[in-house]
Amino acid sequence: MPSARILIVEDERQTVDELRDLFELYGYETEVALNKQVAITILQERSMDIAIVSTLVQGVPGTEILHEIKKYYATMPIIMISDQKLKRAETSSLKAGATVFLLKPLDHTTILQTIEDILVAPVALTMQKKTKLYSKSRK
């Protein structure tokens, strides 16, 4: 299992505790930001691999937080989470640059598999590119 540093940007204490406990149980390091400013401070001080951002954190839209994160880490995968089952919330999150959109309550298996898939994806793309280059050179 690949290890990663996960930034959780969420103001619902129950969700924060649940995610932090789950991720730490599986060997991931976590940092928690209960608001936008703390999230930015963490990103300025530490390298993070993935961010999980709620669609609303202390009155600030998650898409605004997503844009701020992308200023520091343009390619960072971001999982948006929401308790809104509206298609509009999902569409706006994905258009803003979220990698994945998940509904709360979060299923443990789904969130863990999503994290693993995101972590493996860059490796798979790198291997695929190397394979293509190798294939071209042999022709």
N, C-alpha and C positions, 0 to 999 in steps of 0.2 A: 504494500500500500504506500503510495507516494505521500510524503509529508508536505504540508503547506501552512502558510500563515493566512488566516482568514480574518478580515475585518467585518464585524457585524455592526451595522448602523440601524439601530432600532430603539424605540423608546418604550416599548411594552416589555416590562420586566419579565413576565412569564416567558415570552418568546425568547428573550435574551438568555435567560437562565437555561432554558431547554436546549437552545442551539449550542451554547458554550459547553454545557455538560456533554452533549452528544459528540461534538467535535473533539473535545479533549479525551473522551473515552476511546476514540479512534485514532489518537495520536496527532491531531492537528493542533497548532498553536492558534489562539484566538486573541483578538483585541476587540473591545466593545466601545462604541461611541453612542452616547445617548442623544447626541445632537450633531448638527452639521459642523460646527466649529471644532468639536473634539475629533471628529472624523478627519478633518483637514490637518489638524495638529499631529495626529497619529501618522498620517501619510507623509508628513514632512520629516518625521523623526524615525520611522521604521519602514522597512520594505515589506509589502504585503503581496500575496499572490492572487487572492480573490476577495471581492467585497460582496457582502449580502446587504442589500439596502431595502428598507421598507418604503412603500409608495408615499408614506406621510410620516415624518419624524418631527415631533414638536411643532406642527403647523407648517413645516417646510416640505414642499413636494419632493418626493424621492428623485424625480428627474432632475431637479436643480442640484441635488447632492451628487447624482451621477455625473453631471457636467463638470462639477468641481473635481471629482475624483479623476476624470479623464484628463484634466489639466496636468495632473502629476504623473499619471500612469495611463497613457493613451490606449494601450492595448490590454489593460487589466480586465479580466472577465468580471462582469457584475451580474449577480442574481438579484432580481427584484422580487420582493415578496409582498403580498397584499391579502387583505381579507375582503377586498372588493371583487365580486365575481363579474364585474362589467368588462365586456370586451374592449371598451375604450381604454381602461386602465392598462390592460395588457398591450394593446396596440401602441399607446403613447410611450410606454416603457421601452418596448423593443425599438421603436423609431428613434428614441433618444440615445440608444446604444447599449441597452441591456443585452446580455448574452442569453439569459433565460428569464422567464417570468413564472413564478410559482404561487399558488394560492395557500393561504393559511386556513386551517391548521396544517402545518407542514408534516408530511409523512416522512419518517426517519429514513426509510429505505430510499425513497425518491431523492431526498436532499443529499444523502451520502453518495448515491450513484451519480447525481448531477455533478457534484464536486469532483468525483473520480474521473468522469467523462471529460470535464473541462481541463483537468490536469494532464490527462493523457493526450488530448487533442493536439497541443503544440508538438509533442514528441512524434505523433503519428504524421503530422504534416511535414516535419523535418525529414523523417525517414522516407516519406513518399517523394519528396523533392530529390533526395539523394538517389533513390531508386530510379527516378526519371532521368537524372543526369547520367547515372551509370548505364541505363538502357540506351540512351542516345549515343554515348561514347563507344558502345560496342557495335553499333550499326555501321 
